[in-house]
Amino acid sequence: MEQVSVAETKKLLALAKSALDARVEGDFVEFGCYKGETSVLLGKLLKSSEKSLYLYDSFEGLPEKTPEDFSPAGANFKQGELLVTKREVLEKLRHAGLDLRKIKIKKAFFEHLNPTTDLPRTIAFAFLDGDLYASINTSLALVVPKLAAQGIIVVHDYNNPELPGASRAVDEFLAQNPAFSLHIYHTLAIITS
Ligand SMILES: C[S@@+](CC[C@H](N)C(=O)[O-])C[C@H]1O[C@@H](n2cnc3c(N)ncnc32)[C@H](O)[C@@H]1O
């Protein structure tokens, strides 16, 4: 895996499967799909399910960092990095043999998404991988009101010294929403209610 480690990918898929097995209501979403590596795996998991997979990305690369993202450990992750086209991701999903009628890909900065028309009504499982403080903040704000009972949110890059904004957004969210709890696996923050 290019962006998420092998161990983290296994954990991510196990969590996604647990939401399926528990028949949690709603669809799956991924905020920040990049090349679609994890999207393909989530799509395969949903193959024999009625659930849909919603993928979001700017397909213009990362937005600009805010002060919360600055870190001596990470000069990378500059504006415009991690740029792929929607067409490349569609091609990857098609090549993997996935049913594209069950996968919706929206090209937009998260901040411009319309919760009513762009997101599913209910979310069973969310993978938030937007790297930056504002991106994680925004995706949490979009997902949480739609999260089903027993729904699971997984945020990547928690405790990643190169991307301190991800931890900051998660920690602030938990401080403001004490009904949610946090489990950490490597750099995955697993948020449940
Ligand atoms: C680390 S990559 C995602 C990797 C992918 N989840 C995987 O596992 O292969 C981060 C992606 O988030 C997208 N992104 C970050 N912030 C965004 C924002 N505010 N709006 C839209 N896309 C954003 C970037 O364009 C990039 O493709």
Ligand as a Chemical Component Dictionary entry (heavy atoms), coordinates in Angstrom:
data_LIG
# 
_chem_comp.id                   LIG 
_chem_comp.type                 NON-POLYMER 
_chem_comp.pdbx_formal_charge   0 
_chem_comp.three_letter_code    LIG 
# 
loop_
_chem_comp_atom.comp_id 
_chem_comp_atom.atom_id 
_chem_comp_atom.alt_atom_id 
_chem_comp_atom.type_symbol 
_chem_comp_atom.charge 
_chem_comp_atom.model_Cartn_x 
_chem_comp_atom.model_Cartn_y 
_chem_comp_atom.model_Cartn_z 
_chem_comp_atom.pdbx_ordinal 
LIG C1  C1  C 0  -3.193  10.699 1.697  1  
LIG S1  S1  S 1  -4.185  10.943 0.316  2  
LIG C2  C2  C 0  -5.437  9.719  0.495  3  
LIG C3  C3  C 0  -4.939  8.308  0.349  4  
LIG C4  C4  C 0  -6.004  7.278  0.170  5  
LIG N1  N1  N 0  -7.011  7.333  1.230  6  
LIG C5  C5  C 0  -5.382  5.895  0.165  7  
LIG O1  O1  O 0  -5.456  5.214  1.180  8  
LIG O2  O2  O -1 -4.781  5.504  -0.840 9  
LIG C6  C6  C 0  -4.995  12.450 0.708  10 
LIG C7  C7  C 0  -6.009  12.916 -0.343 11 
LIG O3  O3  O 0  -6.887  13.847 0.272  12 
LIG C8  C8  C 0  -7.238  14.845 -0.658 13 
LIG N2  N2  N 0  -7.645  16.029 0.109  14 
LIG C9  C9  C 0  -7.030  16.523 1.228  15 
LIG N3  N3  N 0  -7.719  17.575 1.685  16 
LIG C10 C10 C 0  -8.793  17.743 0.865  17 
LIG C11 C11 C 0  -9.892  18.667 0.855  18 
LIG N4  N4  N 0  -10.013 19.617 1.765  19 
LIG N5  N5  N 0  -10.812 18.527 -0.120 20 
LIG C12 C12 C 0  -10.688 17.552 -1.050 21 
LIG N6  N6  N 0  -9.684  16.660 -1.100 22 
LIG C13 C13 C 0  -8.746  16.751 -0.135 23 
LIG C14 C14 C 0  -5.983  15.044 -1.502 24 
LIG O4  O4  O 0  -6.310  15.545 -2.779 25 
LIG C15 C15 C 0  -5.383  13.619 -1.542 26 
LIG O5  O5  O 0  -5.750  12.951 -2.722 27 
# 
loop_
_chem_comp_bond.comp_id 
_chem_comp_bond.atom_id_1 
_chem_comp_bond.atom_id_2 
_chem_comp_bond.value_order 
_chem_comp_bond.pdbx_ordinal 
LIG C1  S1  SING 1  
LIG S1  C2  SING 2  
LIG S1  C6  SING 3  
LIG C2  C3  SING 4  
LIG C3  C4  SING 5  
LIG C4  N1  SING 6  
LIG C4  C5  SING 7  
LIG C5  O1  DOUB 8  
LIG C5  O2  SING 9  
LIG C6  C7  SING 10 
LIG C7  O3  SING 11 
LIG C7  C15 SING 12 
LIG O3  C8  SING 13 
LIG C8  N2  SING 14 
LIG C8  C14 SING 15 
LIG N2  C9  SING 16 
LIG N2  C13 SING 17 
LIG C9  N3  DOUB 18 
LIG N3  C10 SING 19 
LIG C10 C11 SING 20 
LIG C10 C13 DOUB 21 
LIG C11 N4  SING 22 
LIG C11 N5  DOUB 23 
LIG N5  C12 SING 24 
LIG C12 N6  DOUB 25 
LIG N6  C13 SING 26 
LIG C14 O4  SING 27 
LIG C14 C15 SING 28 
LIG C15 O5  SING 29 
# 
